[in-house]
Amino acid sequence: MYMQQIYTLIHERTGLVLNDIRRKEIARHLEKIQKGKQDYLATLQDAPMSHDLWQDVIRIATIGETYFFRNAAHFQALRYHILPMLIAQRRAKGTLFLRLWNAGCATGEEPYSLAILLRELIPDIERWSIMLLATDLNTHFLKLASRGQYTSSAFRNETPDYVAGRWFEQTAPRTYHIKPEVKQMVTFAPLNLISDAYPSLVNSTAGVDLIMCRNVTIYFERAETIAVVNRFYKALGQEGWLIVGHAEPQPVVYDAFKTQYFDRAVLYRKEQEIQPVKPFTPVATPIEPVIVRTPTPAPVVAPAPVATDLMSMAHQAADQENWTQALTLLDQAEADDMFNTDVYYLRGLIYQQIGEELKAVAAFRQAIYCDPKFALAHYALGELYAKQNEMKEAGQHWRRAKKALHGVHAEHLLQDDLTVEMLDELLAYRLKGQ
């Protein structure tokens, strides 16, 4: 009875369906730590996913077995078709940025493989702004991945022979460290795929060019899989790509996508918007001022929008990736209220998305000037510093963000589905080891 309640809670919080082997291992773990079943269940019910007991469960329930360039067919499609096309499109537009997300990254072999591939395909990569996000529910895996250290078992089967010698430094007979120029390209962060925390500009899961999520939803029931795939669809930008494992395609689940066939690989492409990505509260305010007709020959223009209306319109434009329009609206809103922190914060998020990182830093700093306790702005600024490997400055802003959350109710919404508890967990992960 008690164990079934525990298994049910695990499924509700993680989406994972446990087979008999995993159930027995969790039961053995409970006996090993000699904790009463009622206490164990109560702790799991009350604790966040970052709690040690939850992370123990996740380590037992998930499999992190992978290696570099696993599933050669997918990486061949990426190398010769998908990435060259995306790169060419961005060059033609003069917008040198790409956004990729590896969901369920385990110990990091997949996102680092993507980073290596990008370095091989983009000779002037230092001119580009690359966002390569790697997320997983297992923080132990994330810690290992962020170290970038692997044994020779990570290079096998489909891993190209040159990879270890070109992109790693061998520090011991069976120990390899990934080179800094590859390591710094990947941002690791915890994320529960069955949560509502995405898509969102806040955690870089909106307007993504490519999502790779392989051999993750095979552990979910159909309802959870459909919910996750629907969120992926919203997280992708126009004509974005989704890559899943060979065992994952199911009838109906991917119907919103156009199926694309390559040599021994099936990928999914988003062709049109069903609805705009909604990292912010949707509004119905029209973008253009309304012209009111009167009996007189001359039309009368409605009053200019107030600052709150301008912000709503700016959020809506950002949701639809109309960056120029959003920035113009923000300029107008700033003229009405130069101490509106939301103006500078949204401007920073937009600049971050389009690769203007120096402008993003300036915008987030303006938001903090207006409100020194603006936790989201401190968090975002910390992320930008971390990307430049300026960890001292990053840590300072993450600690200020965490301090700003002190005393605020855990369920308080900071932005749509992002609660204080979620941001606090993310900050705790970021500050580990600092």
N, C-alpha and C positions, 0 to 999 in steps of 0.2 A: 504493500500500500504506500509506504513512505517513499520507496525507491521509484515507484511509478509517478508519484507527484514530482520527484526530482527530475525524472526523464521528461515529463510534460513541461516543466518550467524551462528546462534547457531548450526544448523545441520552441517554446514561445519566445524566448529571448534571443535565440541565435538562428532559428530556422532549421537547425540540424536535426535530421532523423537518425537516431542511433540504432545501429544493428546490434545483434546479441553480443558480439565481441566487445564493442565499445561500452555497452551497458555493464557487462561483467567487470571491465577494467575500472569503470567509475565506482562500482560497488566495492571493488578491492581497495581502491584509493580511499574511500570513506572509512573502511575498516583500518587501513594503515595509519591514517591520521588520528584514529581513535576519537572521533568527534560524533556526538549524538546525532541521530538522523534528524530529529526535530530541530536542533540547533543549526545543523548544516543547511536544512531547507530554509529556515528562517533567515539565515545569513544570505543565502543566494537570492531570496526574494527581496531583501532590502538593499543589497550591495550593488554598486555600479559594476559595469563589465570590466573595469580596470582592477577590481579587487582580486587579491591573490587566489581566493577560492574559485572565482570565475575563471581566472586565467589557467588554473590547474585543470579545470573541467575542459576548457577549450583545447589545451595541449593534448589531453587524452582523446578528445572527440574528433580532432582534425588531423589530416595527413599532410606533411610538408615535403613529401618526396618529389624532387624535381632536379633539373640540371640545365645548363646553358644551351639555348637554342633548341629546346625540346619541341618536338613536332616540326620537323624540317619543312613540311608543306606550308604551314602557316608563315614561317619566316621567309620562305621563297616568295610567297605571295606579297609579303610586306616589302621585301628587298627589290623585287622586279616590277611590281605593279602599284601597290597602295601608296607607299611612302614617296616614291618618285613623282607620282601624280600630285600628291598633296604639296610637296616641295615646289614643283613647277607652278602650281596654282598660286602659291604665296609669292613666289618670285615675280610672277606676272603682275600681281597686284601691288608689289612693293611693300608687302606686310610680312616681314620675316619672323614669324612666330608659329609655333606648333604646340598643341595641347594634347597630351596622351595620358591615359589612366590605366594602370594595371590593377584591377580589383581582385583581391585574393592573391597577393604577391608572395605569400609564404616566406621563404628565406632569401628572396631577392634575385634569384637567377633570371626570372623572366624580365623584370624591369631593367636590369643591367644589360640583358641581351638586347632590349630595345634601344638603350642608350648607345651601346656599341654599334648597332646597325645605323643609327642616326649619324654617328661620327664617321662612319665609312661612306655614307651617302651624301653628306653635306660638307664639302671641302672648306667652306667659309663659316663653319658653325659658330665661331666666336661672335659673328655679327648677328646671330639669331637669338631670339628669346625662346627657350625650350622649357615648357612645363611638363615634367614627367612625374606624375603622381603615382605612388605605389601604396596601396592600403591593404590591411588585413585585420581580422578580429583578434588574432593571436599576437599579443605584444612581445612574447618571447621570440617569435619568428622575426618581428620587426627589429628587435634589438640585434639579433644575429645578422639580419640583412644590412642594417646601417653600419656594421663593422666592415663589411666588404671582404671578409676572410673566408676562404673555401679550401677544401681538400681536393685531391685529384679526382675524387668520385663525382665532382660537379661537372667534369668534362668527360662525356662519354657518348656512345652511340651516335647521335646526330650532331653533336657539337663539332663545328669545323676545326680541323687540326691546328690552324694558326692562332686560334682565339687565346689560348693560355699564354703563348709566347708573346703575342703582340699587346694584349690588353691587361696583363697581370704581371705582378712582380713576385717571383718565387722566393720565399723567405726561409723555407725549410724543405726537406725532401718531398713532403706531401702537402705543403701549405702555400697557398697563393693569396695575394692581396690585390684587389682590383685597383687599377691606376686611378689617381686622384681626379684626372680630367673626366673619367667616366663616373666615378662615385658621386661627384658634386652635381651631376645632372639629375639625380633621382631624389625626390622628397618622399620620405616614408611617414605614414600617419595611420593611426588606428581608425577603423570605420566598420560599423556593423551594417551589412548590406540589407538586412531586413528592417532597418530603421528608416525614419523619414528625413534623415539628415542630408539627403541629396535628392536632386541636383541643387547646388547652391554656389553662388560666387564666393561665399565666405571660405569654403574648403576646397575651392578650385575644381568642383565637379559639375560645372555648367559650361556649355559651349565647347565641349571636348571634341577633338578631331577623331580620336580613336580610343575605344575601350577594349581592353583584352581581359576577359574573365573566363578562364579555362578550368574545367573540372572543379567548379565550386557549386553550382546549382544542382549537380547530380546528388548532393546530399540534402536537397530541399524537397519538400512536397510541391505538387504542381501549383497550388495557390501562391506559395512564396516565390516560386520561380517566375510566375507571370507578373507578380508585383515588382520584382527586381528588374526584369526585362523592360517593363513599362517605365521604370525610373531611368534605366539606361537610355531608353529612347529619348526621354525628355532631356537627359544630360548631354546628349550629342548635339553638336551644331549641325547646320544644314549639310547634308550629304556626308555625315560622319559615319564611321565604320565600327561594327561590333564583331569581335572574334570570340567564339566560345569553343569548348572542347568538342572533340568528335562524338563523344557519348551524350552530349547535351541537347542537340536539336530535337525538338518535339513538335508535333502538329499543332497549329494555331498559335503557339507561344510567340513565334517570330513573324507572324503574319503582317505586322505593321512595317516590316523591313522588306527591301528587295533582296532576294537571295542572289548572290554572285558566286559563280563557280570558277575555280582555278584548278590547276593540276593537283589533284588529291586533297583539295581544301575547299570548304564551303564557308563563305563569309557573308555578313549581313550589312546592308547599306541603308541608311536613312535618306529617303528621297525628298520628303516634304514634311512640313510641320503639321502635326495634327492639332497641337495647341502650343503656345509659347512656353518656354521654360519659365518656371515661377519660383525663383529664389526669394522674391519679395511679394508682398501682398498685392494681388491684382487690382487694378482700378479700371473704371470705365470712362475716365476723363478723356475727351477728344484731344488729339494732338494739335489741330489747327483751331484758332479762335473762331467762334461762331458768328456768322454774319446775320444780323437780325433785319429783316425787311419791314419797312414802314410805309404808310400810304404816300409819303413824300418821295420824290425821285431819288434823293440821296440815301444810300444804305447807312445803317448805324452799326458800328463795330462794338461787340460786347466788351465789357471791361476786361483789361488784361488779367490773366490768372494771378491769384495771390501765391505767396511762397509755397504754401502747402500743396496747392494744385500743381505748381511747377515741379515739386519734388515727386509727386505721384506720377506725373507724366515722364519724368526722368527715369524713375524706376521701371515704368512700363517699357520705355525705349531700350533700357539696358537689358531687360528680360528678353527682348526680341533681337538683341545684339545690334541695335541701331546706335552704334557708339557715338558718331558725330552728333546726331540729334540729342542724345542723352547729355553729352558734354555741353552743348549749347544751352539746353534747359537748365543745367546746373549753374552755368554762368549767370543766367537770369535770376535764379533763385538766390545766388550769393549776393547779387546786387540788392535784393530785397532784405536779406538778413545775413550779414557777413559773419555772424557767430553761430550759424546753424551747423552743428557738427555732422549731420547727415549728408550735407552737401559735399564736404571734403572727404568723408568716408566713402561714399559712392563713387566719387571721382577717382579716389585711390584704387578702388576695386576695378574700375574700368581701365585705368592706365595699366594696372597689373595684368589684365586680360589681354591687352593689345601689345604687351611687351615694352611699354614705356616705364621701366622700373624706377628711374630717377624721379620722374614726375609722380609716380605712385608714392614714393617715400615722402616727397614734399607734401602731397595731399594728406597722407596719414598724419604727418607732423602737425599740419594745420588743424586737423580734427582734435589732436591731443592738446594743442594750445588752447582751443576753445573749451575742452573738457579733459583735464589731466587724468580723470578716472574712466576714460572711454576704453573699456576692456577690449572690444573688438578691434579698435584701431591699434592698440598696443600689440595684440596678437598678430595682426596682419603685418605690422612693421617688423616684428620679430622674425616672421617668415621670410621677409625680403632680405634682412641681414643674414639669416642663416643660409640663404641661397648663395650669398656672396662669401660664405664661410667666415663671417664676422660674428663668431659665436658669443663673444662677450656682450656685444650690443644686443644681439638677439635675446640672450638670457635676461638682460635687464628689462626689456620690454615684456617678455613672457611673465616675469615675476610681478611686474606692475599690473599686468592684466589679471593675474591670479589674485593679487591683493585687492583689486577693484571689485572682484566677485565676492569677496568675503562678506557674509551677512545677507546676501541676496538669496531668496528662496531658490532651491535647486530646480524647480519646475518653471521658473520664470523664463519667458521667451525673450531671447535677445534679438532674434530675427527669425520670423516664420517658425520653422521646426527646430531651430537651434536653441537649446535650453542652456541655462547656467551650468547644469550638471555636465552636459556634453562638452562645453568649452573647457570646463574645469578639468575634466578627464584628459582632454587633448593637451592642455597646458602641463598637466602632471607628467604626461609621457614626454613632452618636449624638454622638460627640465630635468629628467633623469640623467644623472651623470654630470650635471653642471655644478 
